[in-house]
Amino acid sequence: MELGFSLGSNLGDRIQHLRDAKRRLLAVPATRCAAQSRLYETEPVGVQPAYADLKFINAVLVVETAHTAEYWLAQLHAIEQAMGRQRGADRNAPRAIDIDILFAGADCIDSGGLVVPHPRWAQRRFVVAPLAEVRPALVLPGAGRTVAAILADLQGEAVTPLDEEW
């Protein structure tokens, strides 16, 4: 199955955090990289004013895997925790790493705290821009349009591609 992950960091060495998260994701058995976007520096969305100056570095990683999205949800939480993420009342608090499942093949899932495709993916340029780079013709369940078409119509925060490798 092909799974898409959105990765973001707005604390510390943001690019190194994304590299570390990618390494950890690809270390999961029966998983290989199918595609990865460039890195993008992005404005924070929905954060408290005190965090408004903490820009994110975001990217999308697409993997081929033998595992289910439910399996991956537990893996993502373990990776985030191992990398220092502490979940609290403020969902948009600064963090070294944030990893979300964007899609899991053509599956639609809404159970046990897992919603796939991610419910807000099409509203966020920091997700849609890197996803359009690696899967422009993809039509996620419920979207009715390609990722590239959604990006073309999407207004919002600044998204700046970076040249740095990850």
C-alpha positions as CSV (number, residue, x, y, z in Angstrom):
1,M,0.0,0.0,0.0
2,E,1.1,3.5,-0.7
3,L,1.0,5.9,2.3
4,G,1.6,9.6,2.4
5,F,3.1,11.4,5.4
6,S,3.2,15.1,6.1
7,L,6.2,16.1,8.3
8,G,6.8,19.4,10.0
9,S,9.2,21.0,12.5
10,N,9.3,24.4,14.0
11,L,11.8,24.0,16.9
12,G,15.5,23.5,17.1
13,D,17.4,22.2,14.0
14,R,14.2,21.8,11.9
15,I,15.9,20.2,8.9
16,Q,17.8,17.7,11.0
17,H,14.5,16.8,12.8
18,L,12.9,16.0,9.4
19,R,16.0,13.9,8.4
20,D,15.8,12.0,11.6
21,A,12.0,11.4,11.3
22,K,12.5,10.2,7.7
23,R,15.2,7.8,8.8
24,R,13.0,6.4,11.5
25,L,10.0,6.0,9.2
26,L,12.1,4.2,6.6
27,A,13.6,1.9,9.3
28,V,10.2,0.3,9.8
29,P,10.3,-3.2,8.3
30,A,8.5,-3.8,5.0
31,T,8.7,0.0,4.1
32,R,10.5,1.8,1.3
33,C,10.6,5.3,0.1
34,A,8.4,5.8,-3.0
35,A,8.8,9.6,-3.2
36,Q,9.8,12.6,-1.2
37,S,9.2,16.3,-1.8
38,R,11.6,19.1,-1.3
39,L,11.7,20.9,2.0
40,Y,9.4,24.0,2.3
41,E,9.6,26.8,4.8
42,T,6.1,27.8,5.8
43,E,4.3,30.3,8.0
44,P,2.7,28.7,11.1
45,V,-1.1,28.2,10.8
46,G,-3.5,28.4,13.8
47,V,-0.8,29.1,16.4
48,Q,-1.0,31.4,19.4
49,P,0.6,34.9,18.8
50,A,3.6,34.0,20.9
51,Y,4.6,31.3,18.4
52,A,3.8,33.3,15.2
53,D,7.5,33.8,14.4
54,L,8.4,30.1,14.6
55,K,8.3,29.1,10.9
56,F,8.0,25.5,10.0
57,I,10.0,23.3,7.7
58,N,7.5,20.9,6.0
59,A,7.8,18.0,3.6
60,V,5.9,15.0,2.3
61,L,7.2,11.5,2.3
62,V,5.4,8.8,0.3
63,V,6.2,5.2,1.2
64,E,5.3,1.7,0.0
65,T,4.5,-0.4,3.0
66,A,3.0,-3.7,4.0
67,H,1.5,-2.1,7.1
68,T,-2.0,-0.6,7.7
69,A,-2.7,3.0,8.5
70,E,-3.7,1.9,12.0
71,Y,-0.3,0.3,12.5
72,W,1.4,3.4,11.3
73,L,-0.5,5.7,13.7
74,A,1.1,3.9,16.6
75,Q,4.5,4.1,14.9
76,L,4.1,7.8,14.3
77,H,3.2,8.5,17.9
78,A,6.2,6.5,19.1
79,I,8.6,8.3,16.7
80,E,7.2,11.7,17.7
81,Q,7.6,10.9,21.4
82,A,11.1,9.5,20.9
83,M,12.0,12.8,19.2
84,G,10.7,14.8,22.2
85,R,7.2,15.7,21.2
86,Q,4.9,16.2,24.2
87,R,1.2,16.4,23.4
88,G,-0.8,18.8,25.5
89,A,-3.9,20.9,25.3
90,D,-2.5,23.2,22.7
91,R,-2.6,21.1,19.5
92,N,-0.5,23.8,17.6
93,A,2.2,24.3,20.2
94,P,5.8,24.4,18.9
95,R,7.3,21.0,18.3
96,A,10.5,19.3,17.1
97,I,8.4,17.0,14.9
98,D,4.9,16.5,13.7
99,I,4.0,13.6,11.4
100,D,0.5,13.1,10.0
101,I,-0.9,10.4,7.7
102,L,-2.3,12.2,4.6
103,F,-3.5,9.2,2.7
104,A,-3.5,5.4,2.8
105,G,-4.0,4.2,-0.8
106,A,-7.7,4.7,-1.6
107,D,-8.8,3.9,1.9
108,C,-11.2,6.1,3.9
109,I,-10.7,5.5,7.7
110,D,-12.5,7.1,10.6
111,S,-11.9,5.1,13.8
112,G,-9.9,5.1,17.0
113,G,-8.7,8.6,16.5
114,L,-7.5,8.0,13.0
115,V,-9.0,9.9,10.1
116,V,-7.7,9.2,6.6
117,P,-7.4,11.1,4.3
118,H,-6.3,13.8,6.8
119,P,-9.4,16.0,7.3
120,R,-7.7,19.3,6.7
121,W,-5.1,18.4,4.1
122,A,-6.7,20.3,1.2
123,Q,-6.9,23.5,3.3
124,R,-3.2,23.8,4.0
125,R,-0.7,25.0,1.4
126,F,2.1,23.6,3.6
127,V,0.7,20.1,2.9
128,V,-0.7,20.6,-0.6
129,A,2.4,22.2,-2.1
130,P,4.8,19.4,-1.2
131,L,2.2,16.7,-2.0
132,A,1.5,18.3,-5.4
133,E,5.3,18.1,-6.1
134,V,5.3,14.3,-5.7
135,R,1.8,13.2,-6.6
136,P,0.2,16.0,-8.7
137,A,-2.3,13.7,-10.4
138,L,-3.5,12.0,-7.2
139,V,-7.1,12.3,-6.4
140,L,-7.7,11.6,-2.7
141,P,-11.0,10.0,-1.6
142,G,-13.6,12.7,-1.2
143,A,-11.6,15.4,-3.0
144,G,-13.0,15.1,-6.5
145,R,-10.0,16.9,-8.0
146,T,-6.3,16.3,-8.4
147,V,-3.8,17.6,-5.8
148,A,-2.4,19.9,-8.4
149,A,-5.8,21.4,-9.1
150,I,-6.5,21.9,-5.4
151,L,-3.1,23.7,-5.1
152,A,-3.8,26.0,-8.0
153,D,-7.0,27.3,-6.3
154,L,-5.6,27.4,-2.7
155,Q,-4.9,30.7,-1.1
156,G,-3.1,31.0,2.2
157,E,0.2,31.0,4.0
158,A,3.5,31.6,2.2
159,V,5.2,28.3,1.2
160,T,8.9,28.7,0.1
161,P,10.8,25.8,-1.4
162,L,14.3,25.2,0.0
163,D,17.3,23.8,-1.9
164,E,18.7,21.9,1.1
165,E,18.7,18.1,0.9
166,W,17.0,16.0,3.5
